[in-house]
Amino acid sequence: MTTTALLQLIGVTRRFGGLTAIADFSAEVRRGELVGLIGPNGAGKTTLFNLISGVTPPSAGRTIFEGRDLAGLRPFEVARLGIGRTFQNLRVFPNMTVADNVSVGAIGGIGLGDVFGAKGALRSREIAEVTAAMLGKVGLASLADELAANLSYGKRKMLEIARALSGKPRLLILDEPAAGLNTSETSELARFIEELRAEGLTILLVEHDMGLVMRVCTRVIVLAFGKKIADAAPAAVQTDAAVLNAYLGTEEAA
């Protein structure tokens, strides 16, 4: 596993009118890392994810992925380059089958032009193979023909991850994947995320479950009021005075 930077954020800022949601943020994610992004509610975590994935353009700064500046790219173009993501609020298609939900991600990874072009038959087989593989990976193969609306909340979470993975990303962005899960489901999710990293996938994780973050992450970045206040190994972050102050309102050491 190399330590080459896969993603670089350089002085990224995002303003909404008079509100600065992200302020002069710089960081990098190296290949093979599993980086946690944490912070109090309203710290700017999801805004930062939206900047990376093309949902929201930055007001200033640069986002570089595999040496390419992502400025001006739309979300589907960012996804085609190799960045897959899930969302804080579930975004599955409830009236489509489980398999079709995953196929949407696979089609996005290939591109509609290829699907309906001269190589359409070949691409269709590829989509079916990827869909089956991803459903098996997340344990939903037996529910392929079930409507997504009929899945439990925990299984819908895994369905969204399967859809993101079906695009064959080199960077997977997970936005609060454990939110709403019970203890057993969270433990299973942690195991699955660890397996993905062991396979070499680079992961950026936003999560409020500190037990999950400290278990799976190799490094943790902490945001507060849109600014980076810590970037270190999980154990160091847990004892960082600025982090404790941001979360608990304690007085920082002089």
N, C-alpha and C positions, 0 to 999 in steps of 0.2 A: 504494500500500500504506500503510495507516495504522499507527500505533504504539500503538493502544489495547490495554490489557491484556486478553487473552482469558482467562487463568488467573491467579488470585492465591492464593498460599498464605500464610496469616497465622498465625505462631506454632504451626505444626503439630508435634505431638509424638505419638509412638507408643511405648507401653511394653508389653513382654511380661513379665509378672511383675516381677522386679527388674531386667530389662534394658531400657534405653532405646535403641530402635533409631533413632528420629528425635527430635532434641531442638530444640524451639523454632525450627523452620525457617520462614523467610519468603523468598519470591521471587515473581516474576511472569514470565509468558511473554506477550509482545506478539504481536498478530496479524501473521502472515507471518514470524515468526522461526523459526530452526532452532537450538534450544538443546540443547547437549550436557550430560549429567549424568554426571560421572565420579567415580571414587574407588577406593581399594583394596578388595579383597574384604572383605565384611562391613561396608562403610561405610553401608549403609542404602538403596542406590539402588532396588532392587526393592521394598523396603518402601514407599518414597515413591511409586513407581508404583502400588502396590496401594492406597494411601490415596487417590490421585487418582481411580482408576477404580472405587472402591467395593468392592473386594475385601476391604479391611480398614478398619474405622472408626478415626479418630484418637482418641487418648486426650485430646487437647486441641487447640485451634486451629480454624481455619476454612479450607475449600477453596471458592473462589468461581470459578465458570465462567460467563462472559458475564453477570456480575452476580448469578448465582443461587448460593446456598449449597447445597452438595451433601450436607450432613449428613443422614444417615439413608437416603440413596438406595442401592438395590441396584445391582450392576454393570450389569444390563440397562437400568435406568432412566438410569444415567449414560451408557451407550452411546447411548440414544435422544436424549439432549440434545446429542450431537455429539462425544463422545470415543471414538475407536477405539484399540485397542491390540493389540500382539503380546506374546508371553511369552518369557521367558528360555529355558524348556524348551518345545519345539514342542508346540502343541496343535491338531493337525489331526485329522480323523476318518479313520483309515486305511482303513476298509472302505466309505467313501463315495467317490463319484467326485469328481474335481477340481471339476467344475461345481457339484455339490451342496454341497461345502465352502464355496464362495464364496456360494452362494445362502443358506446359513444366516446369513451376515453381512447380506445384503440384507434378509432377512425380519426380522432383529433391528432394522434401521434403520427398517422400515415398521411393524412391530408385527403380532402374530398376529391381533388383532381386525380389522384392515383386510384382511388376507390372506383370512380366512374369512368376512368380512362381505359386505355388499351389493356392495361394489366389488372383490370377490375376483378376478374375471376380469381387470379392469384392473390390479390390483396384481400378479397373476401375470405378466402381460406385462412390467410394470415390473421385476420381479425378474429375469426372463429377460434383459431388455435390460441391466440393470446387471451381471449375472453375466458376460454375453458381453463387455461393455466392460472389466471389470476383468481378465478372463482375457487379453484382448488387450493390456491395458496392461502386464502383467507377463510377457508372452511365453509364456503357457500355453494359448492358444486351441486349438492342435492336440492338446492332451492333455485336453480337457474331459471325455471319457468314460472316461479312465483312472482306476483306483483310486488314491487318494492314497498308499496304501502302496507303490505301484510307482514313485513319483517318487524322484529322487535327493534327498539331503539339501538341497542348495542350492535345488532347485525347490520343495521343501516349505516352505522359508523364504519364498520368493516367494509361494507359495499362501497362507500365513498373512497376509502383508501384503495380498494381494488381498482376502481375506475381511474384514480390518479396513477397507479402503478402500470395500468394497461398502456399508457402512453410511453412507456419505457424511459422514464426520466433518469437523469444523472444526478439531479437534486430534487429531493422530495421535501415539500414544506407541509408540515402538519400543524393545523391551527386548533388547539385544544381538543385533541382526539379523545381524551378521557372524560371530558365534561359529560355528566349525566350517566356515567357507567357505574355499576356497583363494584365492590371490592374484587370479586372474582373476575369480572370482565376487564377491570383495569390491570390485574395481574397478567391476564392472557394477552392484553394489548402490549404490555411491557415486554413480554417474551417475544412477541411478534416483531416489535421494533428492534429488539436486540438481534433477531435473526436477519432482518433486513440490513443492518449495519455489518453483520458478520459476512454477508454476501458482497459487501463493498459499496453499498449505496450510501451516498452522502445525504444527511437528514438535518433539517432545521426545524426545531420543535418549539411551539408556544404551548405552555401548559401551566395550569394553576396547581396541579397535584404535585407538591414538592417531593413526595416520596418517589413518584415516577421519574421526575426530572433527575433527582440525585442518583437513582438507580441506573438509568440508561445513558445519560449524557456524558460525553468526554470533556466538554467545556460548557460554561454557562455565561451568557451575556445578560446583564441586568439593565433594564430601562426604568427611568423615573422622570415623569414630566417631559417625555420625548428626548431625554438625553441619556447617553450611556454612562453608567456610574460604576460598572464592574465588568470584567471580562477575564475569567479565571477558571481553574478546575472547580468542580462542585464543592469539594471540601473547603476550599479557600473562600468561595462565595458565601457559604453558610456562616462564616465568622467575620465577614467584612462589615466594618462599622457603618459605612454608607448604605449598604444593603439593609442592615438591621434597622437603620433609621427610616429608610423609605417604606419598609413593610410594617414596622412596629411603632414608629414615632419616637424611638429612643434617641437620646442625645448622643451625637457622635463624639468619639474621643478627641480631646484637644491635641 
